[in-house]
Amino acid sequence: MTIALEIQVEELRAELRNADPAERRQIEAELEIARAELRVAIAEQEGAIDAAPPF
């Protein structure tokens, strides 16, 4: 799963470099979400957080 997220982050970074101002905010938001998802996935793999719901 992390590989797919890493690829998504790199693709969004590439899009951001070539984005016009109208698209920039949307791509930045998508990039922020993808980076957060990647951090969570890595933390789950390392056992730093528990992916199970608390109930």
Secondary structure, DSSP 4 states (H G I P E B T S, - for coil): -HHHHHHHHHHHHHHHHT--HHHHHHHHHHHHHHHHHHHHHHHHHHTSS--S---
